[in-house]
Amino acid sequence: QVQLVESGGGLVQPGGSLRLSCAASGSIFRFYAMGWYRQAPGKQRELVATITSGGSTNYGDPVVKGRFTISRDNAKNTVYLQMNSLKPEDTAVYYCNARVGALDAWGQGTLVTVSS
């Protein structure tokens, strides 16, 4: 069982930046495919970005590509989501996800609120 702990959420003004972090337990983090998802109030959870064990990235919504960047540090068992030029519509709970084989683990989520 892998445990994921997100951090870095908070209140930010439109146009601002935040960096989310997700720390994973376990010794085989480098094999995990990692992802960030988000769920806005009243909406379904949606993909934000994924990164494979080899470092290939994918962004779920063309609107976030160019503003958000997913990255990973295998030495720290951590995946990051750098979010720039934030908009009010980016307000959501952001969840970290880890997948390898039959494993599909989720963090508890971190709230990002973009408001003036």
C-alpha positions as protocol buffer text, in pm:
chain_id: "A"
residue {
  index: 1
  type: GLN
  ca { x: 0 y: 0 z: 0 }
}
residue {
  index: 2
  type: VAL
  ca { x: 140 y: 337 z: -96 }
}
residue {
  index: 3
  type: GLN
  ca { x: 49 y: 654 z: 87 }
}
residue {
  index: 4
  type: LEU
  ca { x: 33 y: 990 z: -85 }
}
residue {
  index: 5
  type: VAL
  ca { x: 42 y: 1323 z: 96 }
}
residue {
  index: 6
  type: GLU
  ca { x: -33 y: 1641 z: -95 }
}
residue {
  index: 7
  type: SER
  ca { x: 69 y: 1988 z: 15 }
}
residue {
  index: 8
  type: GLY
  ca { x: 100 y: 2339 z: -124 }
}
residue {
  index: 9
  type: GLY
  ca { x: -262 y: 2435 z: -174 }
}
residue {
  index: 10
  type: GLY
  ca { x: -410 y: 2759 z: -52 }
}
residue {
  index: 11
  type: LEU
  ca { x: -563 y: 3089 z: -150 }
}
residue {
  index: 12
  type: VAL
  ca { x: -404 y: 3278 z: -437 }
}
residue {
  index: 13
  type: GLN
  ca { x: -509 y: 3578 z: -641 }
}
residue {
  index: 14
  type: PRO
  ca { x: -586 y: 3547 z: -1012 }
}
residue {
  index: 15
  type: GLY
  ca { x: -263 y: 3552 z: -1209 }
}
residue {
  index: 16
  type: GLY
  ca { x: -67 y: 3408 z: -919 }
}
residue {
  index: 17
  type: SER
  ca { x: 127 y: 3085 z: -886 }
}
residue {
  index: 18
  type: LEU
  ca { x: 132 y: 2782 z: -661 }
}
residue {
  index: 19
  type: ARG
  ca { x: 338 y: 2467 z: -653 }
}
residue {
  index: 20
  type: LEU
  ca { x: 171 y: 2152 z: -529 }
}
residue {
  index: 21
  type: SER
  ca { x: 375 y: 1864 z: -394 }
}
residue {
  index: 22
  type: CYS
  ca { x: 284 y: 1500 z: -344 }
}
residue {
  index: 23
  type: ALA
  ca { x: 510 y: 1285 z: -133 }
}
residue {
  index: 24
  type: ALA
  ca { x: 479 y: 909 z: -177 }
}
residue {
  index: 25
  type: SER
  ca { x: 578 y: 630 z: 56 }
}
residue {
  index: 26
  type: GLY
  ca { x: 753 y: 317 z: -61 }
}
residue {
  index: 27
  type: SER
  ca { x: 1079 y: 225 z: -226 }
}
residue {
  index: 28
  type: ILE
  ca { x: 960 y: 182 z: -584 }
}
residue {
  index: 29
  type: PHE
  ca { x: 834 y: 534 z: -649 }
}
residue {
  index: 30
  type: ARG
  ca { x: 1046 y: 554 z: -962 }
}
residue {
  index: 31
  type: PHE
  ca { x: 824 y: 289 z: -1121 }
}
residue {
  index: 32
  type: TYR
  ca { x: 498 y: 470 z: -1047 }
}
residue {
  index: 33
  type: ALA
  ca { x: 302 y: 660 z: -1307 }
}
residue {
  index: 34
  type: MET
  ca { x: 194 y: 973 z: -1123 }
}
residue {
  index: 35
  type: GLY
  ca { x: -88 y: 1212 z: -1189 }
}
residue {
  index: 36
  type: TRP
  ca { x: -271 y: 1517 z: -1069 }
}
residue {
  index: 37
  type: TYR
  ca { x: -649 y: 1538 z: -1089 }
}
residue {
  index: 38
  type: ARG
  ca { x: -886 y: 1805 z: -968 }
}
residue {
  index: 39
  type: GLN
  ca { x: -1247 y: 1828 z: -864 }
}
residue {
  index: 40
  type: ALA
  ca { x: -1430 y: 2158 z: -860 }
}
residue {
  index: 41
  type: PRO
  ca { x: -1749 y: 2204 z: -655 }
}
residue {
  index: 42
  type: GLY
  ca { x: -2039 y: 2032 z: -824 }
}
residue {
  index: 43
  type: LYS
  ca { x: -1823 y: 1881 z: -1096 }
}
residue {
  index: 44
  type: GLN
  ca { x: -1664 y: 1546 z: -1167 }
}
residue {
  index: 45
  type: ARG
  ca { x: -1300 y: 1478 z: -1100 }
}
residue {
  index: 46
  type: GLU
  ca { x: -1091 y: 1550 z: -1407 }
}
residue {
  index: 47
  type: LEU
  ca { x: -739 y: 1481 z: -1520 }
}
residue {
  index: 48
  type: VAL
  ca { x: -493 y: 1767 z: -1493 }
}
residue {
  index: 49
  type: ALA
  ca { x: -163 y: 1603 z: -1584 }
}
residue {
  index: 50
  type: THR
  ca { x: 26 y: 1276 z: -1569 }
}
residue {
  index: 51
  type: ILE
  ca { x: 390 y: 1179 z: -1578 }
}
residue {
  index: 52
  type: THR
  ca { x: 519 y: 831 z: -1651 }
}
residue {
  index: 53
  type: SER
  ca { x: 804 y: 654 z: -1476 }
}
residue {
  index: 54
  type: GLY
  ca { x: 1019 y: 758 z: -1770 }
}
residue {
  index: 55
  type: GLY
  ca { x: 923 y: 1124 z: -1740 }
}
residue {
  index: 56
  type: SER
  ca { x: 680 y: 1156 z: -2031 }
}
residue {
  index: 57
  type: THR
  ca { x: 404 y: 1403 z: -1956 }
}
residue {
  index: 58
  type: ASN
  ca { x: 44 y: 1442 z: -2064 }
}
residue {
  index: 59
  type: TYR
  ca { x: -199 y: 1719 z: -1991 }
}
residue {
  index: 60
  type: GLY
  ca { x: -568 y: 1649 z: -1979 }
}
residue {
  index: 61
  type: ASP
  ca { x: -702 y: 1989 z: -2075 }
}
residue {
  index: 62
  type: PRO
  ca { x: -535 y: 2206 z: -2337 }
}
residue {
  index: 63
  type: VAL
  ca { x: -633 y: 2504 z: -2126 }
}
residue {
  index: 64
  type: VAL
  ca { x: -384 y: 2410 z: -1852 }
}
residue {
  index: 65
  type: LYS
  ca { x: -97 y: 2310 z: -2079 }
}
residue {
  index: 66
  type: GLY
  ca { x: 134 y: 2606 z: -2095 }
}
residue {
  index: 67
  type: ARG
  ca { x: 26 y: 2723 z: -1751 }
}
residue {
  index: 68
  type: PHE
  ca { x: 77 y: 2404 z: -1548 }
}
residue {
  index: 69
  type: THR
  ca { x: 385 y: 2183 z: -1541 }
}
residue {
  index: 70
  type: ILE
  ca { x: 408 y: 1838 z: -1386 }
}
residue {
  index: 71
  type: SER
  ca { x: 746 y: 1705 z: -1278 }
}
residue {
  index: 72
  type: ARG
  ca { x: 892 y: 1442 z: -1048 }
}
residue {
  index: 73
  type: ASP
  ca { x: 1196 y: 1393 z: -828 }
}
residue {
  index: 74
  type: ASN
  ca { x: 1253 y: 1023 z: -780 }
}
residue {
  index: 75
  type: ALA
  ca { x: 1523 y: 1087 z: -520 }
}
residue {
  index: 76
  type: LYS
  ca { x: 1262 y: 1260 z: -303 }
}
residue {
  index: 77
  type: ASN
  ca { x: 967 y: 1031 z: -390 }
}
residue {
  index: 78
  type: THR
  ca { x: 780 y: 1345 z: -487 }
}
residue {
  index: 79
  type: VAL
  ca { x: 575 y: 1470 z: -779 }
}
residue {
  index: 80
  type: TYR
  ca { x: 506 y: 1838 z: -832 }
}
residue {
  index: 81
  type: LEU
  ca { x: 251 y: 2050 z: -1011 }
}
residue {
  index: 82
  type: GLN
  ca { x: 368 y: 2402 z: -1086 }
}
residue {
  index: 83
  type: MET
  ca { x: 67 y: 2620 z: -1158 }
}
residue {
  index: 84
  type: ASN
  ca { x: 113 y: 2964 z: -1310 }
}
residue {
  index: 85
  type: SER
  ca { x: -129 y: 3230 z: -1432 }
}
residue {
  index: 86
  type: LEU
  ca { x: -400 y: 3085 z: -1213 }
}
residue {
  index: 87
  type: LYS
  ca { x: -762 y: 3162 z: -1292 }
}
residue {
  index: 88
  type: PRO
  ca { x: -1074 y: 3146 z: -1075 }
}
residue {
  index: 89
  type: GLU
  ca { x: -1185 y: 2842 z: -1274 }
}
residue {
  index: 90
  type: ASP
  ca { x: -877 y: 2656 z: -1149 }
}
residue {
  index: 91
  type: THR
  ca { x: -1037 y: 2652 z: -803 }
}
residue {
  index: 92
  type: ALA
  ca { x: -1072 y: 2289 z: -697 }
}
residue {
  index: 93
  type: VAL
  ca { x: -945 y: 2017 z: -472 }
}
residue {
  index: 94
  type: TYR
  ca { x: -634 y: 1875 z: -633 }
}
residue {
  index: 95
  type: TYR
  ca { x: -561 y: 1506 z: -587 }
}
residue {
  index: 96
  type: CYS
  ca { x: -243 y: 1310 z: -641 }
}
residue {
  index: 97
  type: ASN
  ca { x: -260 y: 963 z: -797 }
}
residue {
  index: 98
  type: ALA
  ca { x: -9 y: 678 z: -823 }
}
residue {
  index: 99
  type: ARG
  ca { x: -41 y: 377 z: -1052 }
}
residue {
  index: 100
  type: VAL
  ca { x: 175 y: 74 z: -1112 }
}
residue {
  index: 101
  type: GLY
  ca { x: 46 y: -273 z: -1188 }
}
residue {
  index: 102
  type: ALA
  ca { x: -270 y: -328 z: -985 }
}
residue {
  index: 103
  type: LEU
  ca { x: -192 y: -31 z: -759 }
}
residue {
  index: 104
  type: ASP
  ca { x: -416 y: 274 z: -792 }
}
residue {
  index: 105
  type: ALA
  ca { x: -369 y: 504 z: -492 }
}
residue {
  index: 106
  type: TRP
  ca { x: -503 y: 850 z: -414 }
}
residue {
  index: 107
  type: GLY
  ca { x: -405 y: 1123 z: -175 }
}
residue {
  index: 108
  type: GLN
  ca { x: -647 y: 1311 z: 46 }
}
residue {
  index: 109
  type: GLY
  ca { x: -644 y: 1620 z: -172 }
}
residue {
  index: 110
  type: THR
  ca { x: -535 y: 1979 z: -127 }
}
residue {
  index: 111
  type: LEU
  ca { x: -763 y: 2276 z: -184 }
}
residue {
  index: 112
  type: VAL
  ca { x: -664 y: 2548 z: -427 }
}
residue {
  index: 113
  type: THR
  ca { x: -874 y: 2862 z: -424 }
}
residue {
  index: 114
  type: VAL
  ca { x: -814 y: 3133 z: -683 }
}
residue {
  index: 115
  type: SER
  ca { x: -991 y: 3450 z: -581 }
}
residue {
  index: 116
  type: SER
  ca { x: -933 y: 3818 z: -535 }
}
